[in-house]
Amino acid sequence: MTIDWSAVEKEAVNILSRYLQINTMNPPGNETEGAKFLHKILKKEKVESDIYESQPGRGSLITKHFGKKSIPELILLHHLDVVPVEEKNWEHGPFSGELIDGEVWGRGAVDCKSLGIMELMAFLLLKRGGLNPEKHIVYAATADEEAGGQWGVSWLMENHPEKLNAKHVINEGVGFGLKTEKSNLYLCQVAEKGSCWIRINFTGRPGHGSLPNDENCVIDMAKAVQAISNISFPVQVVSPVDDFVKGIAPEQGYMPEDVFLGLLDKDRNSDVLRNINDKAVRQMMMAALKHTAIPTVTRSGARTNVVPGECYCEVDCRILPGTAVEEVIQKIEQVLTAEGCRNFSIDFKQIPQVSSSPVDTFLYREIEKSFNQIDSKAKVVPFMSPGATDSRFFREKGIPAYGIQVESSIESAELVHGHNERVNVGSFVKGIKFFYDLTRKLCV
């Protein structure tokens, strides 16, 4: 069928704009409102879908199967919730959905409501064209991904496992790409690091703020935050990272290919990293090659004139395959003790660990072909994400899941969870074309 892509662009931008205006900030979530919005669009197109609430307001949407075979070939997945905002730091309202100079603004524009509308439009274009898939396609929008997925995919798999059973899953990627003189690199997320969120609790002697106190727990916490920030974990090269570095090496323009491959050598790694002059790329490489422990939250005291008796800091740890969480925690304990921190204890929440999908599959090869359909300079590189996604729940069940990021620029990575999040309309429409080509080839 012939598609009027200018009309598709106008329709899709309008839908995305309205979707971004729905505040699904987690906490508290309020994902049901986003699910109802999508349900209404699907109903108008005569596509049946159901909303499943794990808690009041914490809804996820899943379409009914349509097709001939019993097990869906593909789930098109994205999450409804978004992270909190600091509204005063935004140039335009974080829930405005405004279209300004070819960009749609709003929290979730990159992570990952735009993905949800790319998938939705491809899904609807297939149906409108009368292309009834011989294999099932499921469109799913889920809750709570940003807080670990307990009330989203995890809950659905426990309470409605048949709804998320499929041969393959396409989900969010990493929000990062790279343009070089030779090619446009698109990263396909095939693996992700394990996650562990740590809280370090400190106790001390409370007292009046006007009196010197040599047992002030806030001082111990400050030492701890600085010490953790200075931890340098050793380089570990795991299989997905080996593929990633070797895939980028001949394309990048920072240094000769053989020098860049020094990233895989623990003795040369630090020197190579220092010579990558792009900060975002350097950060991504460091995250791929090492465990990370990043202080993110501190809590202490209630009044300026009171020395508190307790306080805490929280640390986001991301762990490479082959290392137990306990090893990382032990390293942090050793560092804090050496720094002179006293009276502390560590609690942690471990999110299900490292997950990966194979690259020698039919779907991965079709992903490469579909990128080449929308961009003649496209090169797809497998990637291990430093951050966790809902893909891990499927991989744990033996279902291959691939994360797609259509934007091939470094700048998009800096917008994820940041101020002034927005998506370029050109990249957004390119994503719709990618998903339409992929789903049509895979399922029709």
Long-range contacts (C-beta under 8 A, 24 or more apart in sequence): 1-129, 1-130, 1-131, 3-125, 3-129, 3-436, 5-429, 5-433, 8-121, 8-125, 8-429, 8-432, 9-425, 9-429, 11-121, 12-117, 12-118, 12-121, 12-428, 12-429, 12-432, 13-99, 13-104, 13-425, 13-428, 15-41, 15-117, 15-120, 15-121, 16-97, 16-104, 16-109, 16-113, 16-114, 16-117, 16-423, 16-428, 17-97, 17-98, 17-99, 17-104, 17-106, 18-97, 19-97, 19-108, 19-113, 19-116, 19-117, 20-95, 20-96, 20-97, 20-104, 20-105, 20-106, 20-107, 20-108, 20-109, 20-113, 21-95, 21-96, 21-97, 21-106, 22-95, 23-95, 24-80, 24-81, 24-82, 24-108, 25-81, 25-82, 25-83, 25-84, 25-85, 25-107, 26-81, 26-82, 26-83, 26-84, 26-143, 26-144, 26-146, 26-147, 27-84, 27-147, 28-57, 29-57, 29-58, 29-81, 29-143, 29-144, 29-147, 29-151, 30-57, 31-57, 31-58, 31-59, 31-60, 31-80, 31-81, 31-142, 31-143, 31-144, 31-152, 32-56, 32-57, 32-58, 32-59, 33-57, 34-59, 34-80, 34-113, 34-141, 35-59, 35-60, 35-61, 35-80, 35-141, 35-143, 38-116, 38-120, 38-141, 41-120, 42-139, 45-124, 45-127, 45-128, 47-123, 47-124, 47-127, 47-139, 49-139, 52-156, 52-159, 52-160, 52-163, 54-143, 54-144, 54-151, 54-152, 54-155, 54-156, 54-159, 55-151, 58-143, 58-144, 58-151, 58-152, 59-143, 60-140, 60-141, 60-142, 60-143, 60-152, 60-153, 60-156, 61-139, 61-140, 61-141, 61-142, 62-138, 62-139, 62-140, 62-156, 62-160, 62-163, 62-164, 63-123, 63-138, 63-139, 63-140, 65-136, 65-138, 66-132, 66-133, 66-136, 66-137, 67-132, 67-133, 67-134, 67-135, 67-136, 67-137, 67-443, 68-134, 68-135, 69-134, 69-135, 69-136, 71-136, 71-165, 71-166, 71-167, 72-135, 72-136, 72-137, 72-138, 72-165, 72-166, 72-167, 73-133, 73-135, 73-136, 73-137, 73-166, 73-167, 73-168, 73-442, 73-443, 74-135, 74-136, 74-137, 74-138, 74-166, 74-167, 74-168, 74-169, 74-170, 74-363, 74-439, 74-442, 74-443, 75-137, 75-138, 75-139, 75-140, 75-164, 75-166, 75-168, 75-169, 75-170, 75-394, 76-119, 76-120, 76-122, 76-123, 76-137, 76-138, 76-139, 76-140, 76-170, 76-435, 76-439, 77-119, 77-140, 77-141, 77-142, 77-169, 77-170, 77-171, 77-172, 77-390, 77-391, 77-401, 78-112, 78-113, 78-115, 78-116, 78-119, 78-140, 78-141, 78-142, 78-171, 78-172, 79-112, 79-141, 79-142, 79-143, 79-144, 79-145, 79-146, 79-152, 79-172, 79-390, 80-113, 80-116, 80-141, 80-142, 80-143, 81-143, 81-144, 81-145, 81-146, 81-147, 81-152, 82-107, 82-108, 82-111, 82-113, 82-146, 83-107, 83-111, 83-146, 83-417, 85-419, 86-419, 89-419, 89-420, 90-419, 90-420, 91-420, 92-420, 94-421, 99-425, 100-422, 102-424, 102-425, 102-426, 103-422, 103-423, 103-424, 103-425, 104-422, 104-423, 104-425, 104-428, 105-420, 105-421, 105-422, 106-421, 106-422, 107-421, 108-421, 109-415, 109-421, 109-422, 109-423, 110-175, 110-407, 110-412, 110-415, 110-416, 110-421, 110-422, 110-423, 111-172, 111-175, 111-416, 111-417, 111-421, 112-172, 114-423, 114-428, 114-431, 115-172, 115-404, 115-431, 116-141, 117-428, 117-432, 118-406, 118-428, 118-431, 118-432, 118-434, 118-435, 119-170, 119-435, 121-432, 121-435, 121-436, 122-432, 122-435, 122-436, 122-438, 122-439, 123-439, 125-432, 125-436, 126-436, 126-439, 126-440, 126-443, 126-444, 131-440, 131-444, 133-439, 133-443, 133-444, 134-443, 134-444, 135-442, 135-443, 136-166, 136-443, 137-439, 137-443, 138-163, 138-164, 138-166, 140-164, 142-390, 145-389, 145-390, 148-349, 148-351, 148-388, 149-390, 149-393, 152-390, 153-390, 153-393, 153-394, 154-393, 157-393, 157-397, 164-394, 165-399, 166-394, 166-399, 167-399, 167-400, 168-361, 168-363, 168-399, 168-400, 168-401, 168-402, 168-442, 169-391, 169-394, 169-399, 169-400, 169-401, 169-402, 170-401, 170-402, 170-403, 170-404, 170-435, 170-438, 171-389, 171-390, 171-391, 171-394, 171-401, 171-402, 171-403, 171-404, 172-389, 172-403, 172-404, 172-405, 173-383, 173-385, 173-403, 173-404, 173-405, 174-383, 174-385, 174-386, 174-387, 174-403, 174-405, 174-413, 175-405, 175-407, 175-412, 175-413, 175-415, 175-416, 176-280, 176-284, 176-405, 176-410, 176-412, 176-413, 177-405, 177-407, 177-408, 177-409, 177-410, 177-412, 178-248, 178-251, 178-252, 178-281, 178-408, 178-409, 178-410, 179-408, 179-409, 180-251, 180-252, 180-253, 181-253, 182-250, 182-251, 182-253, 182-377, 183-251, 183-377, 183-378, 183-379, 184-375, 184-377, 184-378, 184-379, 184-408, 185-247, 185-248, 185-251, 185-379, 185-380, 185-381, 185-408, 186-371, 186-375, 186-378, 186-379, 186-380, 186-381, 186-405, 186-406, 186-408, 187-244, 187-380, 187-381, 187-382, 187-383, 187-405, 188-364, 188-367, 188-380, 188-381, 188-382, 188-383, 188-402, 188-403, 188-404, 189-383, 189-384, 189-385, 189-389, 189-391, 189-402, 189-403, 189-404, 189-405, 190-240, 190-356, 190-357, 190-358, 190-359, 190-364, 190-382, 190-383, 190-384, 190-402, 190-403, 191-240, 191-321, 191-354, 191-355, 191-356, 191-357, 191-382, 191-383, 191-384, 191-385, 192-354, 192-355, 192-356, 192-384, 192-385, 192-386, 192-387, 192-388, 192-389, 192-391, 192-392, 193-287, 193-318, 193-319, 193-320, 193-321, 193-354, 193-384, 193-385, 193-386, 193-387, 193-388, 194-318, 194-319, 194-320, 194-321, 194-325, 194-350, 194-351, 194-352, 194-353, 194-354, 194-388, 195-316, 195-317, 195-318, 195-319, 195-350, 195-351, 195-353, 195-387, 195-388, 196-317, 196-318, 196-319, 196-325, 196-328, 196-329, 196-348, 196-349, 196-350, 196-351, 197-314, 197-315, 197-316, 197-317, 197-348, 197-349, 197-351, 198-293, 198-314, 198-315, 198-316, 198-317, 198-329, 198-332, 198-346, 198-347, 198-348, 199-312, 199-313, 199-314, 199-315, 199-346, 199-347, 199-348, 200-224, 200-312, 200-313, 200-314, 200-315, 200-332, 200-336, 200-344, 200-345, 200-346, 201-310, 201-311, 201-312, 201-344, 201-345, 201-346, 201-347, 202-310, 202-311, 202-312, 202-341, 202-342, 202-343, 202-344, 203-309, 203-310, 203-343, 203-344, 204-307, 204-308, 204-309, 204-310, 204-342, 204-343, 205-307, 205-309, 206-306, 206-307, 206-308, 206-309, 207-306, 207-307, 208-305, 208-306, 208-307, 209-303, 209-304, 209-305, 209-306, 209-307, 210-305, 213-307, 215-342, 215-343, 216-307, 217-300, 217-308, 217-309, 217-310, 217-311, 217-343, 218-300, 218-301, 218-307, 218-308, 218-311, 220-341, 220-342, 220-343, 220-344, 221-298, 221-300, 221-311, 221-312, 221-313, 221-341, 223-336, 223-339, 223-340, 223-341, 224-313, 224-336, 224-339, 224-341, 224-344, 225-295, 225-298, 225-313, 226-339, 227-335, 227-336, 227-338, 227-339, 227-341, 228-293, 228-295, 228-315, 228-332, 228-335, 228-336, 229-294, 229-295, 231-293, 231-331, 231-332, 231-335, 232-290, 233-290, 233-291, 233-292, 233-293, 233-331, 234-266, 234-290, 235-266, 235-269, 235-289, 235-290, 236-289, 236-290, 236-291, 236-320, 236-322, 236-323, 237-264, 237-266, 237-289, 238-320, 238-321, 238-322, 238-384, 239-356, 240-356, 240-382, 240-383, 240-384, 241-288, 241-289, 241-384, 243-359, 243-381, 243-382, 244-288, 244-381, 244-382, 244-383, 244-384, 245-285, 245-288, 247-379, 247-381, 247-382, 248-381, 251-379, 254-278, 254-281, 263-289, 278-410, 280-410, 280-411, 280-413, 280-414, 281-410, 284-386, 284-413, 287-318, 287-386, 288-383, 288-384, 288-386, 290-320, 291-317, 291-318, 291-319, 291-320, 291-323, 291-328, 292-316, 292-317, 292-318, 292-386, 293-317, 293-328, 293-332, 318-386, 318-387, 319-353, 319-354, 320-354, 321-354, 321-356, 325-350, 325-353, 351-388, 352-392, 352-393, 352-396, 355-391, 355-392, 355-395, 355-396, 355-401, 356-384, 356-395, 357-391, 357-395, 357-400, 357-401, 357-402, 358-400, 361-400, 363-400, 363-402, 363-442, 364-402, 366-438, 366-441, 366-442, 367-402, 367-404, 367-438, 369-441, 370-434, 370-437, 370-438, 370-441, 371-434, 373-433, 373-434, 373-437, 374-430, 374-433, 374-434, 374-437, 375-408, 375-430, 378-408, 404-431, 404-434, 404-435, 406-430, 406-431, 406-434
